[in-house]
């Protein structure tokens, strides 16, 4: 583990980062909301899913098109989520390499910059993946193992977030983070899928979160890769 910097940019002690998966159609609405409140997010994308129609129960889980990726996510970070969303721990080294590098290459061609971050498909990971992913050019990988804390990542290849965006404790933790006056750097990390907001009151609730957390002079609003590079993780 490397030593984190004492502060974030401009001497700030608090930072917020978000991470959302699957490149679903609801990202269009969510990105508009994020831009309205000047929040930053990392979007983890499956390049093999572009344009596919899909439903999870009654909720639309269909996907955006490749030609809108650059413009839609231009104020945010695009990251790897594999080509087809398999369980990475079940793959051979050859298949793992194809899933990660093909996704990485496809996304880089769309956005025009190097991509070195990712989220584990389905949240499934093990430590055996760490050196393999590093050899494929990955600097960090987010899990779905929420811990409810405001920790900086101590192991970037198993970066655990604070809380899911649809967790009932989100607003309680938001208030706690806003009131926090930390001595050491504190990170609030919210993850999720924007299609989940189609459930009852989901969009109203996430906008309440965005409105409440935005515009704070003591919070740095950053993408995942900005956090990693700032903290020298």
HUJOHU-V991282 format. One record per residue. N is the residue number from 1. PSI is psi in whole degrees, 0 to 359 (none if undefined). NEAR is the number of other ideal C-beta (glycine too) atoms within 10 Angstrom. Layout:
[[N/PSI/NEAR] [N/PSI/NEAR]]
This chain:
[[1/132/9] [2/160/9] [3/129/8] [4/155/18] [5/157/13] [6/325/10] [7/168/15] [8/179/23] [9/148/11] [10/24/8] [11/12/9] [12/148/16] [13/352/17] [14/146/20] [15/150/25] [16/133/24] [17/150/27] [18/156/27] [19/120/24] [20/144/26] [21/161/26] [22/358/23] [23/49/28] [24/164/24] [25/328/17] [26/345/22] [27/329/26] [28/312/12] [29/320/14] [30/317/25] [31/319/21] [32/319/10] [33/314/17] [34/317/24] [35/324/14] [36/322/12] [37/8/15] [38/43/11] [39/153/23] [40/144/20] [41/152/26] [42/128/27] [43/119/29] [44/120/27] [45/137/32] [46/106/23] [47/340/21] [48/355/17] [49/358/21] [50/129/17] [51/359/10] [52/144/13] [53/131/9] [54/147/14] [55/143/10] [56/101/12] [57/234/6] [58/0/7] [59/132/16] [60/122/14] [61/30/19] [62/166/15] [63/152/21] [64/174/22] [65/153/12] [66/323/17] [67/357/11] [68/357/14] [69/311/22] [70/314/15] [71/321/9] [72/315/19] [73/22/23] [74/334/11] [75/8/13] [76/190/21] [77/135/23] [78/133/24] [79/167/28] [80/143/30] [81/16/27] [82/163/27] [83/311/21] [84/12/14] [85/44/16] [86/171/17] [87/110/13] [88/330/23] [89/345/13] [90/357/9] [91/150/17] [92/163/8] [93/323/9] [94/316/8] [95/322/12] [96/314/19] [97/317/15] [98/316/15] [99/320/23] [100/308/25] [101/323/15] [102/321/16] [103/313/25] [104/312/23] [105/318/14] [106/317/19] [107/319/25] [108/324/15] [109/330/12] [110/319/19] [111/339/17] [112/20/7] [113/163/12] [114/137/9] [115/126/22] [116/10/19] [117/165/24] [118/169/29] [119/142/28] [120/127/25] [121/127/22] [122/4/15] [123/12/14] [124/126/14] [125/164/22] [126/168/10] [127/339/9] [128/338/9] [129/336/21] [130/303/16] [131/328/10] [132/315/16] [133/321/21] [134/321/15] [135/341/11] [136/8/17] [137/18/14] [138/130/22] [139/329/18] [140/158/24] [141/124/25] [142/137/28] [143/186/18] [144/19/17] [145/79/12] [146/138/17] [147/353/12] [148/12/14] [149/175/14] [150/49/20] [151/148/16] [152/156/21] [153/123/21] [154/338/13] [155/95/14] [156/335/22] [157/353/22] [158/66/18] [159/109/27] [160/131/18] [161/171/27] [162/310/24] [163/152/21] [164/147/16] [165/341/21] [166/9/15] [167/138/16] [168/344/9] [169/4/13] [170/310/20] [171/328/14] [172/314/12] [173/326/18] [174/312/20] [175/318/12] [176/318/13] [177/319/21] [178/320/14] [179/344/7] [180/137/14] [181/79/8] [182/151/12] [183/327/7] [184/158/11] [185/136/21] [186/135/21] [187/126/23] [188/116/22] [189/113/24] [190/131/25] [191/166/27] [192/201/24] [193/130/21] [194/339/26] [195/336/24] [196/339/18] [197/349/21] [198/348/17] [199/169/13] [200/125/7] [201/11/9] [202/317/18] [203/321/16] [204/320/10] [205/318/17] [206/329/22] [207/326/15] [208/317/14] [209/310/20] [210/317/18] [211/318/12] [212/321/15] [213/343/22] [214/163/15] [215/21/11] [216/129/14] [217/343/6] [218/11/14] [219/132/21] [220/126/22] [221/115/20] [222/157/23] [223/170/21] [224/314/31] [225/328/20] [226/321/18] [227/313/27] [228/314/20] [229/324/14] [230/317/18] [231/355/19] [232/45/9] [233/none/20]]
